[in-house]
Amino acid sequence: MTEHSRRSAVHVVFWLAAGVLAVGAAAAGAPDAVLSVVHGRFVFRAVEADRALAAALERVADRAWERVSTDLGSAPTAPITVVLAPTDEAFNQFQPADDPLPDWAAGVAYPGTMTMVIRSYHVVGSPRQDIGTMFVHELAHLALGARFGGRPIPRWLNEGLAMYEAGEWRPGQEWTLVQAVIANRVPPLNDLTARFERGEVEARLAYLLAGALVNDMIVTYGREAFGDFVGRLARGESLEGAMIGAFGVSPLLFEQRWRAHLDRRYAWIPLITSSTALWVVVMGVTIAAYAAKRRRSRRIVAAWTEEERESGPPPG
């Protein structure tokens, strides 16, 4: 769920050459059971036990790459290495000692070497994630990193694009955004990046907000304009210049519109999910049913009266 810069590239190349996967396989009781599968621009490296996972990623790789490239308006040509780490030991040895990942991270991308490393196992205590979703998430990091060519990427853009492309939306996340909007916990755009570094709870909210932000950009202004925006940032334009050039709005106006969108989408939800709202709905349904019954009764009485009138008085 993260992306590391070029300063980690040498570290990754070293550990790939040193055979970290073989170490992980040995720890799992399957020494030397390491395979390498080439699929177009992708190279999948995994232990034999993860062959089925590698095959599953092969099936989604081309389609995912096409979508990410279209949204960004460009496609790097370098081959992409996908490493499935079978153990904590294997996963952690890819990480530089001076730049460790949080314990709950499921994957990491290194644009400097166009390499991603994904845990092929579930991390106890963290939400279960589909490996295909993790793959697309890290793929978006690689593509965006290649587009920027080593220049700094706004964290909200990097993580938001990955969330958007991977379609990472699970039950309960909608309510997390509702709570953030109601409690006024949505930070300004220039402060959103800092929220990724404030512990797991704040980081998970930052991921959701970043994903919602990128989604709003693409839905509101279109994929072509979004690709133009990313390209301007990648060429070194300021955020203000990139937004005005691609979207025709200033960052201030963009943020105002985005917050208004969040309010329209999420602020009203508690009103219809509260116990008071439930009783209002129940009473409304009851009253409507009673009124319908009264109308039906009046129609029946009127029909009886008409029948009596047409048949005349009873014989005397």
N, C-alpha and C positions, 0 to 999 in steps of 0.2 A: 504493500500500500504506500510505497514511497519511491523516491528517485534519488540516486546519489550522483554526485558530480564527477567530473573528469579526474579529480584528485584520487578517486577510488579505482580508476581504470587499471593502473599497473597492478594493484592488489588483486583484482579479479583475474587478470591474465595469468598472474603467478599461480593462483590457486587452481585455475583450470588446468594449467600445465602440470601441476603437482598431483592432480588426480584426487581432488577432494571427494568426488562421488565414490571413488573406490574405498576411501576411508569410511564414508557413511555406510556403504554397502557391507563392509566388513563388520562394522558395529552392529548392523542389523542381522548379521549371520549369513551374509551372501557375498563373500569376498570376490573381488574382480568381476562381479556380474554387472558390468557397465556397458550400455549400448549407446550408439550415436545414430540418429535417423535424420536424413536430409529430405526436406520437403520444400521444394521451390527455394525461396529466400530464407527459409527457416532451417535451423539445425537443432534438433532436440537431443539432449543428453540426459540419460536417466539410468537408474539401476534396472535390472531385469524385472524386479517385482513391480515396477511402475510402467511397464511397457503399455498396458491398457490405457493409462492416463495420457501417455505421450501420443498414442493413436487417437484418443478423443480430441486432443488439442490440434492434431493435424487436420481433423475434419472441420474445425472452425477457423483455422488460421487465415486462410486466404480471404474469406468473407470479412473477417474482422479487420484485416489490413486494408482492404478496399474501402471500408466505411471510414476508418480513422484517417486515411490519406485524403479522402474526399472532403471531410470536415476541415482538415488543415490546409487543403489546397496544394499540397505537395507530398512527395513520397521519397524518402531516402532510399538509396540503392544498395547500401551495405547489407550483407547477410546478418540475420538475427539469430543469436544463440539463446535457446531456452533450456535452462537447467532445472531439473526437478530434484530438490534436495530431500532425501528420505529420512533424515534425522536432524535433531537440533544441532548436533556436532557438525554435520555437513553444511547446514544452513549458516551457522554462526561463523564458520571459517571463511566464508566469502566476505564477511564484513570487516572493514578496517578497524583496528583497535581504538583509534581516536575518533571514530564516527559510528558508534554502534546503533543498531536499530532498536526500537522499543520491542519488548517481549511479545506484544500482541500482533506485530507486523507479520503478514502472511507472505509477502513477496517484496522484491526490490528490483529496481531497474538501473542499469549503468549505461547511459547513452554514449559515453566515451568509447565503449567496446561493443555497443549494440547488444548487450547481454542482459537477460533477466533471470533471476533466481526465485523459484517459487517452492514453498514447502509443499510436499506431496502428501502431507499428513495433517490431521487436525490438531491445532494448538489448544490444549485443555484450558478452559476458562475464557476462551474467545468465541465469538459467534462462528458457526460453521459457514464456510463459504464454498461455492462451487468453483472447481479449479479452472473451468472455462472463463468464469467471471474474473478470477484473479489474473488469468492470462491476458485478457483484453485490457484490464486495468494497467498492467505493466507495459503492454504494447503501446498504449497511448502515451505513457511516460517516455518510451524510447523514441517514438515518432516526433513528439513535441521537442524533446531534447535535441534530436538531430536537426530539427527545423531552426532551433536557436543557435546551434553550432557552438555551444559552450558558454553563451551569454547567460546571465542570470534570468531565470523564469519566475514570474510571480507565483508564489506557492499556491494561491487560491486558483490560479489558472491551471497549474500543473495537476493538482489533485482534483479540481472540478471537472476538467476534461476527462480524466481517467474515470471518475465516478459516472459521468454522463455516458461515455462510450461503452462502459461495462454494464450499464443499466442496473447499477447497484441500488436497489430499493427493496427493502425487506419490511414485513409487518412490524409496526411499532415506530418506524422512522418518521412517518407522517406525524404521529403524535409528538415526537421529539421536536419537530419544527413548530408545531402548534404551541408547545410550551415555551419555546424560545421567543416566538413572536409575541405571545401574550405577556411574558415576563420582561419584554423589551431587552432580550439578551442577544439580539442580532447586531453584531459590531459594525462600525463603518468599514467600507471597503479597504481603506488603508490600514485597518487594524486586524483584518481577517487573517492575514498570514501569521501574525503573532499567536493566534489562538491554537495553531497546530502544535505549539511547543508548551502548552499549559496543562499537561496531563491528559490521560486517556479520555475522560469525559468531555473536556473542552475540545480535544482533537477530533473526536467523533462528531461533535456538533459542527465543527469547522468543515469537515469533509462533506457533511450533508448540505451545509449552506453553500459551499463552493460548487457542489454538483447542481444545486438548484439555480445558482447564479449563471453557470455556463449553459444550462438548459434554457434559461430565460433569454440569454443572448441569442442562441441559435433559433429558438422559436420566434422571438420578436423580430430579429433583423435578418434571419436567413443564414444558411450555411455558407454561401459565397461571401457575405459581409463578414461573418465570423472568421473565415479563412484569411480575409484581407486584414482584419484586426490582428490576428496572430502574426501574420507576415510583417506588419508594420512594427509590432513589438520586437520581433526577431531581428529586424534591421536596425534596432536601436532607438526607435521613436519613443517619446514619452507616452505614458498612459493617456494623458489628455489628447495628445496629437493623434494617437492611434484610434481612440474612440471617436473623435470628431471626424477623422478621415474615413473611417469604416462605417460608423453608425450614424454620424451626423449629429451627435449629442455630446455634451461635455460630461466628464465623470460625475459632476454634481447632479446634473439632470438625470443621467443614467441611474444613479443610486436612488434618487427620489422616486423614479418610476419603478425600480425594482422593489423598494420597500412597500410602495403602494400595491404592487402585485402580490407580495407576501401577505399583506394585510387582507386583501380581497380573498386570497386562497385559503388562509389558515386562521385568521382571527375570529371568524364567525363559527368555526366548527364546535367550540365548547358550548355555544348557545343552543345547538341542536342535539348535543349529547348529554346535557345536564338532566338531573332528575326533574327539575321544574319543567323543562321543555318536554320531557316524556309525558308528564301529567297533562300538559296543554294539548299534546297530540292525542292522548287517550280521550280527554274530554271533547275535543273537536270531533273525533270519530264517533263518539257516543251521541253527541248532539246531531250530527249529520244523519246517523242511523235512525234516531228518533224522528227527525223531521221527515225522512223518507217514508217511515212507517205511517206517520200522520197523513201524508199526501196519499198514500195507497189506500188508507181507510176511507178518506173522503171520496176517492174515486169509486170505491165499492158501494158506499152509501148512495152516491149520486146515481149509480147504475141501477140499484134496487128501486129507487124512487121513480126513475124513468120507466122501468118495467111495470110498476104498479099503475102509473098514469096511463100507459098505452093499453093495458089489459082492462081498464075501466073498473067501476065499483063491483064488489062481489055481489052475487045474486041474493035478493031479499026473500 
